[in-house]
Amino acid sequence: MKRIPVLLLFFSLLFLLNTLSAQTDQYILTLNAGEGGTASNSNLIIKFGICTDVHVDIIYNPEDRMRIFVDDMKEKKSDFIIQLGDFCYPENKNKNFISIFEEFGKNAYSVIGNHDQDNGASKEEVIAFYKMPAAYYSFDKKGFHFIVMDGNEEKNGDNPATISDAQKEWLINDLNNTRLKTIVFIHESLAYDEDISNKEEIRNIFSSQMLNNGNKKVIVCFNGHKHTDEAEKVDDIWYVTINSMSDIWVGEDYGHIIEGIPASVYEDKPDLKYVCPYTDPLYAFVTIFKDGTVSIKGITSTWVDPSPMELGYNGGELPPEKTPKISDRIIK
C-alpha cells in the first residue's frame, strides 16, 4: 500500500481548515439582528463595555452594580468602557461610585444624560466631575473612530432637545476629517425617540458620510435614556438602545417599598419608591470587527419584587422592549 507523503497530507488538511473557516465567516456575516452568536476571533479589532442610566441618586447599591461591571470588563480585557448618561450628580457623596468607573483611567468615557443636572449643577460641573474633555468630543482607537454627542442642548422644560448648529458643524467637520468606520454614542435615541427635535437632520448627516469603498462611514449609534432593549436599522445604520443598568421608572401612582431595604435608604433616595429595579446590573460587552460586524453580548436579569406587572403598571403587561435584559445581537 502506498503511503501519502507527509507534506501532501499537511497541505490537504490546511486547505480543508481554510475552507471551513471561510464558510463560518460567511455564515456570521449573514446573521440577522437579534440572533445570538459569536463572530470569528480572526477578525477581532476592538472590544468595549457599555452601560447607561445607572441613576446613582435613585437606585440602591449603585457601587455594587458598577463594581460588577468594571470587574467583568477587566476580566474580558476590554479596550475601554463608556457610560451613556444619567450617571450621577456631581456631588462629593458620589465620588466613591465614580472612582470605581474611573479605574479604567483614560479608557473610561462618559456621555451627558438629561438627568445629570437635576440637582441644579451646570453642564460644566458635570463635565468636570466626569472628567470629560467637552460636552461632545471624539477619539480614535484601534482603527475605529468614536464620536460622543450631547443630546441635551437647547432644551426648554419638557420640550424636545435640539442639537445646536455649533454641534452640527462640529459633527460634520469631525466626520469629514476621518477615514475610519465610525461609532456614535449619545444619551437620547436618534431613531424613534421624540427627545431630539432635529434627529432626522442628524441622521442625514450620518447617512451622507461615505467611506472610500462606498459603504456608510457611521456603522452604529448607541443610546440609552429609554430604559428599554431595542435595535433598529435606519438607512443602513444601526441605532441600538442599551437598557438601563438599574431599573425602569413606574411613577408615583405605583410607589412601593421593597422588602429588605432599610428606611434610611428611602430617606436618602426618595425616588427609589417609583422605580422597579433589576436584580443584576445590566450592561453589554461589544466587539467590533474590521469588516464592520458588531457583536453585542448582554446581561439577562430578573425583576426585584414586586415587578411592574405585580404592581399593575401598564395594565399588568409590558411591551417586549421593557424587560430586565440586554439582548445578544450580531449586526452588520
N, C-alpha and C positions, 0 to 999 in steps of 0.2 A: 504494500500500500504506500502511495506517495505521501510525503509529509508536506504540509503547507508551509512555505517559507515564513519565518517569524516576521519579517518586515511587511510582507503582504497581509498577514493577519492583523498586524498593528494598524496599517492604513485603512483596512476594511472596517475595523472597529471605530476608528476615528471618523470615517465618513458617516457611519450609522449614527454616532452620537451627535454630530453636527446637524444631520437631517432632523433628528428628533428635537433638538434644541430650537431649530428654525420653526418647526411646526408648533412648538409650545409657545414661542414668542408671538406667532401669528394669532394663535388662539386667544392669548391675553389681550391683544390689541382689539379684538372684536367683541370683548365683553361689554355688555350694556351697563349703564349707570345703575347702581343699586345692587348689583350682583357682588357677592363676596369673591375673594381670591387674592393671590399674591403675585405681583409682577416679577419678571425674571431679574435676579440679582445681577446678571451680567450687564444690564443697562443702568444700574442704580447710579444716581448722581448725588442727590441731596435728600435729607430726611429731617423733619422738624416736628415739634409738638405744638399743638394749638388748643387753647381754651378760651372761654369767654363768659361774661356775665356771672362772675363769682359772687358779686354783691356782698362783699365782706361786711358791710354795715347793716345787712338784713339777716344773713344766714348764720346759723350756729356752726361751730367747728371749721371756720374757713382755713385756719392754719393746717389742720389735719388734711383737708382736701388738697391744698396746694402742695403739701409735703408728698402726698401720694403721686401727684402729677410729676413733680420735679424729680423725685427718685426714680420713677419709671423712665423718664426721658434720659436720665443719666445712664441707667442700665442699658437702654437701647442705643446709647451713643448718638443722641440727637445732635444735629449740627447747630440748631438754635431752637428757642421756644418763643412763642408770641401769644399775648392775650389781646382779645378784640374789644375791650372796653367794658364799662360798668364793673370796674375792678374794686376800687376802694377810695374813700375820701382821703385827700391829702392831709392827714392828721397824725400826730405823734403816736396815738394808740394803734395805728395800723403799720408802724414801722417794722414790727416783728414779722407780720404777714408778708410784707413786700420784700423783706430781706431773704425769705425763702425763695421767692421768684427770682431774685437777683443773684442767686448762686451761680447762674449761668453767665454772670458778668456782662460783657459787651454782646453776648449772644442771647440776651433776653430783651425782646422787643415789645413795645406797647402801642395800642391804639386807644384813642379817646372815645368814651361812650357818652350817651346822652344823660346818664345819671351821675357822672363822676364829679359834677359841680353842684349837686343837690344840697350840699352843706353851705353853699354860698361862696365857695372857693372860685377864684378866677381860673381861666384856662391856663394862664401862665403858671399858676401854682400847681395845677395838675401836671403839666409838662415837666416842671422841675422835680416834683415828687416821684414821678415815674422815670425820671432821667431820660426823657425823650429828647432828641435833637431839635424837634419842632412839632407842631400840630400835625403836619404832613411831611413826609420825607421818603427817601428810597435808599436801597442798598443792593449791592451785588454779592452773591455768594455761590461758589462752585458752578459757575456758568449759567446762572439764572439771575434775573432782575426782579426785585421785590419792591412794591410800592405800598406805603401806608398812607391812607387818606383820612381826612377829617370830615365826617358826615354830620357835623353839628354846627355848621355855620349859618348865620343869618336866620336863626331860629327865634320865633316870636310865640311864646306860650306853647299851646298845643298844636300850632300850625306846623306843617312840614318844614324841615330844614331845606336850605338851598346851598348847593356847592357854589362858592363865590367865584366871580370872574378871575380873581387872583389865583385861586387854587386851580381853576380850569386851565389858565395859561401855563401855570407851573406843570400841570399834568401833561399837557401837550408837549411842552419842551422836554420834559423828562423822558417821555416815550420816544420822541424824535431822536434823543441822544443815546438810545440803547439799541443794540442789535440782538439782544438776548430775549429768549422766551420769558414772559413776564407774569408774575403772580401778584394779585392785588389783595390787600386787607383793608376792610372798612367795618365800622360797627353796624350801621344800618344796611339793609338789603338794597341793592340796585336792580333787583329783578322784579319783585312783585309787591314790595312793601310800599306804603304810602308816606313814609317818613322823610323822603328826599324828593322835593317837588320837581327837580330837573334831572331825575335819574335817567330818562331816555337820552338826554343830551350827553350825559357821561358815558352811557353805553355806546353811543355813536362814536365817541372819541376812541373808546377801546376798539370798536369794530373797524375803524378806519386805519388802524395801525397794523401794517403787514411786515412779515419777515421777508428776507430775500427769496425764500423758496415759495412765497405766495400764501403761506399759512398765517393765521392771525397771530399777532405778537402776544396779546394777552390770552392766556390759556384757561385761567380760572380766577374767580374773585370770591374770597371767603368773607363772610359776615357773621355777626352774632345778633344780639338785640331781640330776636323774636322768641327765644326760648323754645325753639322747635327744631326738628330734624328733617331738613328738606334739601333738595338739589334740583335745579332747573337749567336747561341749556337754552340760551337766547342768542340767536345769530352766531352760532358756532362757538360761543363762550359759555363756560360753566359758571353758575352762581350757586355757591354752596353755603347754606345756613348751618352754622355749628350751634348745637344746643347749649344751653346754659350749663355750667359746671354744677349748679346748685339746685335749681327749683323752677317752678312756674308760679306766676302771680295769679291768685284767685280772687283777691279783693276783700273789702270789708264785709260784704254780705256772707262770706264764707270763713270769717275769722274763727280760729280754733286754737287750742292748746295741744301740743304734742306731749304725750305722756313720757316722763323721764327727763324732760328738760327743765332745769331749775327756774324758779320765778325770777331770779336775778338776771338771767339771760334775756327774758322778755322785757324786763325793766330797761336793760341796756339796748335791746333791739326790738322795739315795739312792733315793727312791721313784720317780724317773723310770724305773727299770727295770721298774716294774709298771704302766705305762700305755702305751697306743698313741695317740700324738699325731696330730692333724690337721695336714696340711701348711700350711694357711692358717688364720688366726683366723676362727672362726665368730661371727657376730653378726647382728642384724636391724635393719632400718630400718622403723619403724612409723608409719603415717599414720592418724589418726582423723578422721572426717568428722562434720559436725554432725548427720547422721541416725543416728550410731552405727555406721556401717560402719567396720571396722578392716582396713587393708591392711598385710600383713607381707611385706617383701621380705628374703629371707635369703641367706646365702652357701653355695655348694656347694664342697667341697674334696675332697681325697683322703687316704688313709692314708699316713703316713710308714712306709716299710718297716722291719721286717716288719709286715704288717697283722695284726689279730686272727685272721683266717681262716688266714693262713700259720702262725701260732703254734698253731693248733688250738683256740683259745679257743671255748667253747660248741660243741664238736664241729666247728669249722670253718665253722659257719653262724651268721649273726647275724639277729635279727628286724629287720624293716624300719625300726623306730624307732631302732635303734642304727646310725647312719650318719654319715659326716662331712659333714653338711649341716644347714641350717635351711631348711625348705620355704617357698616363697612361698604365701601364703594371703590370701584375702579372706573375712572372716567377718562375719556380721550376725545 
